[in-house]
Amino acid sequence: RRQPAAMKTALALLVLIPLAFHSHALKCHTCVASSEDDCNRQGSTSCPQYADACSTITGPNTVMKSCTYKAFCDKARSSSSSGAKMECCFGDDCNGPHRSHSH
């Protein structure tokens, strides 16, 4: 049995529409290490579909970089935690070795 043309068109649209809206996943450095240099060596990865920010969390003897959400960045900025500093940025690999310090 052959599928009707309308069914094929509908299936094609279901596949293509999400690609049009999410064709470019944000890329962030993702790592946990004891120093910025060690962390940067671990490279970057494509973020999950809805992640819209990259973060760098720096604490005593620890650096953690990951994909995150702007809403989480805003919340983290408003609540100060002891000893840890969180920076967020919004471009591909912006939390990598040559990131700009725009907040």
N, CA, C and O atoms as a GROMACS GRO file, in nm:
protein
  412
    1ARG      N    1   0.082  -0.121   0.000
    1ARG     CA    2   0.000   0.000   0.000
    1ARG      C    3   0.085   0.125   0.000
    1ARG      O    4   0.183   0.134   0.074
    2ARG      N    5   0.048   0.219  -0.081
    2ARG     CA    6   0.122   0.345  -0.087
    2ARG      C    7   0.057   0.447   0.004
    2ARG      O    8  -0.065   0.452   0.017
    3GLN      N    9   0.140   0.529   0.065
    3GLN     CA   10   0.086   0.635   0.150
    3GLN      C   11   0.033   0.747   0.062
    3GLN      O   12   0.093   0.780  -0.040
    4PRO      N   13  -0.079   0.806   0.101
    4PRO     CA   14  -0.130   0.921   0.026
    4PRO      C   15  -0.030   1.036   0.030
    4PRO      O   16   0.046   1.051   0.126
    5ALA      N   17  -0.030   1.116  -0.074
    5ALA     CA   18   0.063   1.229  -0.084
    5ALA      C   19   0.047   1.326   0.033
    5ALA      O   20   0.146   1.380   0.082
    6ALA      N   21  -0.076   1.347   0.077
    6ALA     CA   22  -0.099   1.439   0.189
    6ALA      C   23  -0.029   1.389   0.315
    6ALA      O   24   0.025   1.469   0.392
    7MET      N   25  -0.029   1.258   0.337
    7MET     CA   26   0.036   1.200   0.453
    7MET      C   27   0.187   1.222   0.446
    7MET      O   28   0.250   1.256   0.546
    8LYS      N   29   0.244   1.202   0.327
    8LYS     CA   30   0.388   1.224   0.310
    8LYS      C   31   0.424   1.370   0.335
    8LYS      O   32   0.525   1.400   0.398
    9THR      N   33   0.341   1.461   0.285
    9THR     CA   34   0.366   1.603   0.305
    9THR      C   35   0.359   1.639   0.453
    9THR      O   36   0.443   1.713   0.504
   10ALA      N   37   0.258   1.586   0.522
   10ALA     CA   38   0.244   1.614   0.665
   10ALA      C   39   0.365   1.562   0.743
   10ALA      O   40   0.416   1.630   0.832
   11LEU      N   41   0.410   1.443   0.710
   11LEU     CA   42   0.527   1.387   0.778
   11LEU      C   43   0.651   1.471   0.751
   11LEU      O   44   0.731   1.495   0.842
   12ALA      N   45   0.667   1.516   0.628
   12ALA     CA   46   0.783   1.599   0.595
   12ALA      C   47   0.780   1.730   0.674
   12ALA      O   48   0.884   1.775   0.722
   13LEU      N   49   0.662   1.789   0.688
   13LEU     CA   50   0.651   1.914   0.765
   13LEU      C   51   0.682   1.890   0.912
   13LEU      O   52   0.746   1.974   0.976
   14LEU      N   53   0.637   1.778   0.968
   14LEU     CA   54   0.665   1.748   1.108
   14LEU      C   55   0.814   1.735   1.133
   14LEU      O   56   0.863   1.769   1.241
   15VAL      N   57   0.885   1.686   1.035
   15VAL     CA   58   1.030   1.672   1.048
   15VAL      C   59   1.101   1.805   1.027
   15VAL      O   60   1.194   1.838   1.100
   16LEU      N   61   1.057   1.882   0.927
   16LEU     CA   62   1.129   2.003   0.889
   16LEU      C   63   1.100   2.124   0.978
   16LEU      O   64   1.188   2.207   1.000
   17ILE      N   65   0.978   2.136   1.028
   17ILE     CA   66   0.944   2.255   1.107
   17ILE      C   67   1.032   2.267   1.232
   17ILE      O   68   1.085   2.375   1.257
   18PRO      N   69   1.048   2.160   1.312
   18PRO     CA   70   1.137   2.176   1.428
   18PRO      C   71   1.280   2.212   1.388
   18PRO      O   72   1.347   2.285   1.461
   19LEU      N   73   1.327   2.163   1.276
   19LEU     CA   74   1.462   2.196   1.231
   19LEU      C   75   1.475   2.343   1.199
   19LEU      O   76   1.580   2.404   1.223
   20ALA      N   77   1.370   2.402   1.145
   20ALA     CA   78   1.373   2.543   1.110
   20ALA      C   79   1.387   2.629   1.236
   20ALA      O   80   1.456   2.731   1.235
   21PHE      N   81   1.321   2.588   1.343
   21PHE     CA   82   1.325   2.668   1.466
   21PHE      C   83   1.446   2.635   1.553
   21PHE      O   84   1.492   2.720   1.629
   22HIS      N   85   1.498   2.515   1.542
   22HIS     CA   86   1.606   2.473   1.630
   22HIS      C   87   1.724   2.418   1.551
   22HIS      O   88   1.790   2.324   1.595
   23SER      N   89   1.750   2.477   1.436
   23SER     CA   90   1.855   2.423   1.351
   23SER      C   91   1.993   2.451   1.409
   23SER      O   92   2.090   2.384   1.374
   24HIS      N   93   2.003   2.549   1.497
   24HIS     CA   94   2.133   2.584   1.552
   24HIS      C   95   2.130   2.571   1.703
   24HIS      O   96   2.080   2.660   1.773
   25ALA      N   97   2.182   2.462   1.754
   25ALA     CA   98   2.192   2.445   1.898
   25ALA      C   99   2.310   2.527   1.948
   25ALA      O  100   2.414   2.535   1.883
   26LEU      N  101   2.293   2.587   2.063
   26LEU     CA  102   2.402   2.660   2.125
   26LEU      C  103   2.514   2.563   2.161
   26LEU      O  104   2.487   2.449   2.200
   27LYS      N  105   2.638   2.606   2.146
   27LYS     CA  106   2.751   2.524   2.187
   27LYS      C  107   2.818   2.589   2.307
   27LYS      O  108   2.844   2.709   2.306
   28CYS      N  109   2.846   2.510   2.408
   28CYS     CA  110   2.914   2.560   2.528
   28CYS      C  111   3.027   2.466   2.566
   28CYS      O  112   3.023   2.346   2.539
   29HIS      N  113   3.128   2.523   2.630
   29HIS     CA  114   3.229   2.438   2.692
   29HIS      C  115   3.163   2.369   2.810
   29HIS      O  116   3.089   2.432   2.886
   30THR      N  117   3.188   2.241   2.826
   30THR     CA  118   3.132   2.166   2.939
   30THR      C  119   3.245   2.089   3.005
   30THR      O  120   3.313   2.009   2.941
   31CYS      N  121   3.264   2.115   3.134
   31CYS     CA  122   3.374   2.050   3.204
   31CYS      C  123   3.362   2.074   3.354
   31CYS      O  124   3.291   2.164   3.399
   32VAL      N  125   3.434   1.993   3.427
   32VAL     CA  126   3.455   2.015   3.570
   32VAL      C  127   3.603   1.987   3.593
   32VAL      O  128   3.652   1.880   3.559
   33ALA      N  129   3.673   2.082   3.651
   33ALA     CA  130   3.816   2.065   3.673
   33ALA      C  131   3.861   2.154   3.789
   33ALA      O  132   3.783   2.232   3.843
   34SER      N  133   3.988   2.141   3.824
   34SER     CA  134   4.040   2.220   3.935
   34SER      C  135   4.093   2.355   3.890
   34SER      O  136   4.119   2.442   3.974
   35SER      N  137   4.108   2.375   3.759
   35SER     CA  138   4.155   2.504   3.709
   35SER      C  139   4.090   2.536   3.576
   35SER      O  140   4.041   2.447   3.506
   36GLU      N  141   4.091   2.663   3.541
   36GLU     CA  142   4.033   2.709   3.414
   36GLU      C  143   4.102   2.641   3.294
   36GLU      O  144   4.035   2.598   3.200
   37ASP      N  145   4.234   2.632   3.299
   37ASP     CA  146   4.308   2.570   3.187
   37ASP      C  147   4.271   2.424   3.168
   37ASP      O  148   4.248   2.380   3.056
   38ASP      N  149   4.264   2.348   3.277
   38ASP     CA  150   4.226   2.207   3.268
   38ASP      C  151   4.084   2.194   3.214
   38ASP      O  152   4.055   2.106   3.133
   39CYS      N  153   3.997   2.281   3.258
   39CYS     CA  154   3.857   2.278   3.214
   39CYS      C  155   3.849   2.304   3.064
   39CYS      O  156   3.777   2.234   2.992
   40ASN      N  157   3.921   2.404   3.016
   40ASN     CA  158   3.914   2.440   2.874
   40ASN      C  159   3.963   2.329   2.782
   40ASN      O  160   3.921   2.321   2.667
   41ARG      N  161   4.051   2.245   2.832
   41ARG     CA  162   4.103   2.134   2.750
   41ARG      C  163   3.996   2.029   2.720
   41ARG      O  164   4.012   1.950   2.628
   42GLN      N  165   3.889   2.028   2.797
   42GLN     CA  166   3.787   1.924   2.781
   42GLN      C  167   3.691   1.952   2.666
   42GLN      O  168   3.611   1.866   2.629
   43GLY      N  169   3.698   2.072   2.607
   43GLY     CA  170   3.624   2.100   2.484
   43GLY      C  171   3.480   2.141   2.504
   43GLY      O  172   3.433   2.162   2.616
   44SER      N  173   3.410   2.154   2.390
   44SER     CA  174   3.273   2.203   2.394
   44SER      C  175   3.178   2.098   2.336
   44SER      O  176   3.220   2.001   2.274
   45THR      N  177   3.050   2.121   2.360
   45THR     CA  178   2.947   2.029   2.313
   45THR      C  179   2.824   2.107   2.272
   45THR      O  180   2.806   2.222   2.313
   46SER      N  181   2.740   2.046   2.192
   46SER     CA  182   2.612   2.108   2.156
   46SER      C  183   2.516   2.094   2.274
   46SER      O  184   2.505   1.988   2.334
   47CYS      N  185   2.449   2.202   2.304
   47CYS     CA  186   2.359   2.203   2.420
   47CYS      C  187   2.225   2.138   2.386
   47CYS      O  188   2.191   2.122   2.269
   48PRO      N  189   2.150   2.101   2.489
   48PRO     CA  190   2.013   2.054   2.466
   48PRO      C  191   1.931   2.164   2.398
   48PRO      O  192   1.967   2.282   2.403
   49GLN      N  193   1.825   2.125   2.337
   49GLN     CA  194   1.745   2.212   2.250
   49GLN      C  195   1.706   2.345   2.315
   49GLN      O  196   1.711   2.449   2.249
   50TYR      N  197   1.666   2.344   2.442
   50TYR     CA  198   1.612   2.466   2.502
   50TYR      C  199   1.713   2.545   2.583
   50TYR      O  200   1.679   2.650   2.638
   51ALA      N  201   1.836   2.498   2.593
   51ALA     CA  202   1.939   2.574   2.665
   51ALA      C  203   1.970   2.700   2.585
   51ALA      O  204   1.991   2.694   2.464
   52ASP      N  205   1.974   2.814   2.653
   52ASP     CA  206   1.996   2.940   2.582
   52ASP      C  207   2.112   3.021   2.640
   52ASP      O  208   2.126   3.139   2.610
   53ALA      N  209   2.195   2.957   2.722
   53ALA     CA  210   2.309   3.026   2.782
   53ALA      C  211   2.419   2.925   2.814
   53ALA      O  212   2.394   2.806   2.827
   54CYS      N  213   2.540   2.977   2.828
   54CYS     CA  214   2.653   2.898   2.876
   54CYS      C  215   2.693   2.955   3.012
   54CYS      O  216   2.686   3.076   3.032
   55SER      N  217   2.734   2.869   3.103
   55SER     CA  218   2.773   2.919   3.234
   55SER      C  219   2.914   2.874   3.270
   55SER      O  220   2.963   2.772   3.224
   56THR      N  221   2.976   2.955   3.354
   56THR     CA  222   3.102   2.920   3.418
   56THR      C  223   3.083   2.945   3.567
   56THR      O  224   3.055   3.058   3.609
   57ILE      N  225   3.098   2.841   3.646
   57ILE     CA  226   3.087   2.854   3.791
   57ILE      C  227   3.226   2.830   3.848
   57ILE      O  228   3.287   2.726   3.826
   58THR      N  229   3.275   2.930   3.921
   58THR     CA  230   3.408   2.922   3.978
   58THR      C  231   3.397   2.921   4.129
   58THR      O  232   3.335   3.010   4.188
   59GLY      N  233   3.457   2.821   4.191
   59GLY     CA  234   3.459   2.811   4.336
   59GLY      C  235   3.600   2.783   4.383
   59GLY      O  236   3.694   2.784   4.303
   60PRO      N  237   3.615   2.759   4.512
   60PRO     CA  238   3.749   2.727   4.563
   60PRO      C  239   3.802   2.600   4.497
   60PRO      O  240   3.746   2.492   4.516
   61ASN      N  241   3.910   2.611   4.420
   61ASN     CA  242   3.976   2.497   4.355
   61ASN      C  243   3.887   2.420   4.257
   61ASN      O  244   3.915   2.304   4.228
   62THR      N  245   3.782   2.482   4.206
   62THR     CA  246   3.692   2.413   4.113
   62THR      C  247   3.642   2.510   4.007
   62THR      O  248   3.606   2.624   4.037
   63VAL      N  249   3.640   2.463   3.883
   63VAL     CA  250   3.577   2.537   3.773
   63VAL      C  251   3.481   2.442   3.705
   63VAL      O  252   3.518   2.330   3.670
   64MET      N  253   3.357   2.486   3.686
   64MET     CA  254   3.257   2.403   3.619
   64MET      C  255   3.194   2.486   3.509
   64MET      O  256   3.148   2.598   3.533
   65LYS      N  257   3.190   2.431   3.388
   65LYS     CA  258   3.129   2.499   3.273
   65LYS      C  259   3.021   2.410   3.216
   65LYS      O  260   3.036   2.288   3.211
   66SER      N  261   2.911   2.472   3.173
   66SER     CA  262   2.802   2.390   3.119
   66SER      C  263   2.703   2.474   3.040
   66SER      O  264   2.711   2.597   3.037
   67CYS      N  265   2.610   2.404   2.977
   67CYS     CA  266   2.494   2.467   2.916
   67CYS      C  267   2.396   2.500   3.028
   67CYS      O  268   2.388   2.427   3.127
   68THR      N  269   2.322   2.609   3.012
   68THR     CA  270   2.224   2.643   3.115
   68THR      C  271   2.113   2.726   3.052
   68THR      O  272   2.100   2.732   2.930
   69TYR      N  273   2.035   2.790   3.136
   69TYR     CA  274   1.920   2.870   3.093
   69TYR      C  275   1.934   3.011   3.147
   69TYR      O  276   1.979   3.030   3.260
   70LYS      N  277   1.895   3.109   3.068
   70LYS     CA  278   1.903   3.248   3.112
   70LYS      C  279   1.828   3.269   3.242
   70LYS      O  280   1.873   3.344   3.329
   71ALA      N  281   1.712   3.204   3.256
   71ALA     CA  282   1.632   3.219   3.379
   71ALA      C  283   1.712   3.173   3.501
   71ALA      O  284   1.704   3.234   3.608
   72PHE      N  285   1.788   3.065   3.485
   72PHE     CA  286   1.871   3.016   3.595
   72PHE      C  287   1.983   3.115   3.626
   72PHE      O  288   2.015   3.137   3.742
   73CYS      N  289   2.041   3.174   3.522
   73CYS     CA  290   2.146   3.275   3.542
   73CYS      C  291   2.093   3.393   3.621
   73CYS      O  292   2.158   3.440   3.714
   74ASP      N  293   1.973   3.439   3.584
   74ASP     CA  294   1.913   3.553   3.654
   74ASP      C  295   1.889   3.519   3.801
   74ASP      O  296   1.914   3.602   3.889
   75LYS      N  297   1.840   3.398   3.827
   75LYS     CA  298   1.814   3.356   3.964
   75LYS      C  299   1.943   3.344   4.043
   75LYS      O  300   1.950   3.385   4.159
   76ALA      N  301   2.045   3.287   3.982
   76ALA     CA  302   2.174   3.270   4.050
   76ALA      C  303   2.238   3.405   4.080
   76ALA      O  304   2.303   3.422   4.183
   77ARG      N  305   2.220   3.501   3.990
   77ARG     CA  306   2.277   3.633   4.010
   77ARG      C  307   2.211   3.704   4.129
   77ARG      O  308   2.276   3.777   4.202
   78SER      N  309   2.080   3.681   4.147
   78SER     CA  310   2.008   3.750   4.254
   78SER      C  311   2.034   3.687   4.391
   78SER      O  312   2.016   3.754   4.493
   79SER      N  313   2.074   3.561   4.396
   79SER     CA  314   2.104   3.498   4.525
   79SER      C  315   2.254   3.473   4.532
   79SER      O  316   2.308   3.393   4.455
   80SER      N  317   2.320   3.540   4.624
   80SER     CA  318   2.465   3.524   4.633
   80SER      C  319   2.498   3.399   4.714
   80SER      O  320   2.446   3.380   4.824
   81SER      N  321   2.585   3.316   4.658
   81SER     CA  322   2.625   3.195   4.729
   81SER      C  323   2.765   3.215   4.784
   81SER      O  324   2.843   3.295   4.732
   82SER      N  325   2.796   3.142   4.888
   82SER     CA  326   2.925   3.162   4.954
   82SER      C  327   3.038   3.099   4.873
   82SER      O  328   3.041   2.978   4.850
   83GLY      N  329   3.131   3.183   4.831
   83GLY     CA  330   3.252   3.133   4.769
   83GLY      C  331   3.244   3.097   4.622
   83GLY      O  332   3.348   3.078   4.559
   84ALA      N  333   3.126   3.087   4.564
   84ALA     CA  334   3.114   3.050   4.423
   84ALA      C  335   3.066   3.169   4.342
   84ALA      O  336   2.983   3.247   4.387
   85LYS      N  337   3.121   3.182   4.222
   85LYS     CA  338   3.082   3.291   4.133
   85LYS      C  339   3.031   3.231   4.003
   85LYS      O  340   3.095   3.143   3.946
   86MET      N  341   2.915   3.276   3.957
   86MET     CA  342   2.858   3.224   3.833
   86MET      C  343   2.855   3.334   3.728
   86MET      O  344   2.804   3.443   3.753
   87GLU      N  345   2.909   3.304   3.611
   87GLU     CA  346   2.902   3.395   3.497
   87GLU      C  347   2.825   3.326   3.387
   87GLU      O  348   2.840   3.206   3.364
   88CYS      N  349   2.742   3.403   3.317
   88CYS     CA  350   2.667   3.349   3.204
   88CYS      C  351   2.696   3.430   3.079
   88CYS      O  352   2.726   3.549   3.086
   89CYS      N  353   2.688   3.364   2.965
   89CYS     CA  354   2.704   3.431   2.837
   89CYS      C  355   2.615   3.360   2.736
   89CYS      O  356   2.562   3.253   2.765
   90PHE      N  357   2.598   3.418   2.618
   90PHE     CA  358   2.489   3.374   2.532
   90PHE      C  359   2.529   3.346   2.387
   90PHE      O  360   2.443   3.351   2.299
   91GLY      N  361   2.654   3.317   2.360
   91GLY     CA  362   2.696   3.285   2.225
   91GLY      C  363   2.772   3.154   2.221
   91GLY      O  364   2.812   3.102   2.325
   92ASP      N  365   2.792   3.099   2.102
   92ASP     CA  366   2.864   2.972   2.088
   92ASP      C  367   3.001   2.977   2.155
   92ASP      O  368   3.080   3.068   2.129
   93ASP      N  369   3.027   2.880   2.239
   93ASP     CA  370   3.155   2.865   2.308
   93ASP      C  371   3.200   2.992   2.380
   93ASP      O  372   3.319   3.016   2.397
   94CYS      N  373   3.104   3.073   2.422
   94CYS     CA  374   3.140   3.200   2.487
   94CYS      C  375   3.203   3.177   2.625
   94CYS      O  376   3.268   3.268   2.678
   95ASN      N  377   3.186   3.058   2.682
   95ASN     CA  378   3.250   3.030   2.811
   95ASN      C  379   3.382   2.953   2.792
   95ASN      O  380   3.433   2.892   2.886
   96GLY      N  381   3.435   2.959   2.671
   96GLY     CA  382   3.562   2.893   2.641
   96GLY      C  383   3.681   2.980   2.676
   96GLY      O  384   3.665   3.080   2.746
   97PRO      N  385   3.799   2.943   2.630
   97PRO     CA  386   3.922   3.010   2.669
   97PRO      C  387   3.927   3.159   2.634
   97PRO      O  388   3.985   3.237   2.709
   98HIS      N  389   3.867   3.200   2.522
   98HIS     CA  390   3.879   3.340   2.480
   98HIS      C  391   3.745   3.410   2.490
   98HIS      O  392   3.707   3.486   2.401
   99ARG      N  393   3.674   3.387   2.599
   99ARG     CA  394   3.541   3.446   2.611
   99ARG      C  395   3.551   3.594   2.640
   99ARG      O  396   3.647   3.641   2.700
  100SER      N  397   3.449   3.666   2.597
  100SER     CA  398   3.441   3.808   2.632
  100SER      C  399   3.370   3.816   2.766
  100SER      O  400   3.286   3.732   2.797
  101HIS      N  401   3.403   3.915   2.843
  101HIS     CA  402   3.345   3.925   2.977
  101HIS      C  403   3.222   4.014   2.977
  101HIS      O  404   3.209   4.102   3.063
  102SER      N  405   3.132   3.993   2.883
  102SER     CA  406   3.008   4.072   2.880
  102SER      C  407   2.902   4.000   2.962
  102SER      O  408   2.885   3.879   2.950
  103HIS      N  409   2.832   4.075   3.044
  103HIS     CA  410   2.731   4.013   3.132
  103HIS      C  411   2.595   4.068   3.098
  103HIS      O  412   2.496   4.029   3.160
   0.00000   0.00000   0.00000
